[in-house]
Amino acid sequence: MQHTQRKLKNRPTSDVRDDAKPVVIHLVNDDTIHAADHETRNGWVIVYRFTTTGIDKKVPRESVLFIDRVNDDGDDEPSRNGGEDSW
């Protein structure tokens, strides 16, 4: 497996708070996933853990309705109008 992860992925998110992009991932089955960081790659949304290093889970992209970024004040900011998180 080729590793193309950013440096952030190798450390706990709390160590590099300024680089993390916390999100709320909304799934087609009405579930939500709160993630410290994420990325989309090869048809998957890869969810990273809040407190430890590594991948928490991988979700098939077709199972994701949309992804909301979490602002510094804790409010969700919909990202459905463009960018990598809109499909």
C-alpha positions in Angstrom: 0.0 0.0 0.0 1.4 3.4 -1.0 1.3 6.0 1.8 0.4 9.5 0.5 -0.9 10.8 3.8 -0.2 14.3 5.1 2.1 14.7 8.1 -1.0 15.3 10.2 -2.2 11.7 9.8 0.9 10.4 11.6 0.3 12.2 14.8 -2.7 12.7 17.2 -4.9 15.6 15.9 -4.5 17.4 19.2 -0.8 17.9 18.5 -1.5 19.9 15.3 -4.8 21.5 15.9 -4.2 24.4 13.4 -3.9 21.9 10.5 -6.9 19.6 11.3 -10.2 20.0 9.6 -12.9 18.7 11.9 -16.1 17.7 10.1 -19.5 16.0 10.5 -20.1 13.4 7.8 -23.8 12.8 7.0 -24.6 9.3 5.7 -27.5 8.1 3.5 -28.8 6.0 6.4 -29.3 9.2 8.5 -26.2 8.4 10.7 -23.5 11.0 11.3 -19.8 10.6 12.0 -17.9 13.3 13.8 -14.3 13.2 12.6 -11.1 15.1 13.6 -10.0 15.1 10.0 -10.9 13.3 6.7 -9.9 12.9 3.1 -11.4 11.4 0.0 -9.4 8.9 -2.0 -10.2 6.2 -4.5 -13.9 6.3 -3.9 -13.6 6.3 -0.1 -14.0 8.9 2.6 -11.3 8.2 5.1 -12.1 9.3 8.7 -9.3 10.0 11.1 -9.4 9.7 14.9 -9.6 12.5 17.4 -7.3 11.3 20.1 -4.9 8.7 18.6 -3.1 8.4 15.3 -4.4 6.5 12.3 -7.6 5.8 10.4 -10.8 5.4 12.4 -12.8 4.0 9.5 -13.3 4.1 5.7 -16.7 4.9 4.3 -17.7 4.3 0.7 -18.2 7.6 -1.0 -21.6 6.7 -2.3 -22.8 6.2 1.3 -22.1 9.9 2.1 -24.7 12.5 1.5 -22.6 15.5 2.4 -19.8 16.7 4.7 -20.1 19.8 7.0 -16.9 21.5 8.2 -16.9 22.5 11.9 -16.0 26.2 12.5 -13.8 27.3 15.3 -16.9 28.3 17.3 -18.2 24.7 17.0 -21.0 25.4 14.5 -21.3 23.3 11.4 -20.7 25.0 8.1 -22.3 23.2 5.2 -19.8 22.5 2.4 -22.4 21.3 -0.2 -21.8 24.2 -2.6 -18.4 23.1 -3.9 -15.0 21.8 -3.0 -13.8 18.3 -2.5 -16.6 17.5 -0.1 -19.4 18.1 -2.5 -20.7 15.4 -4.8 
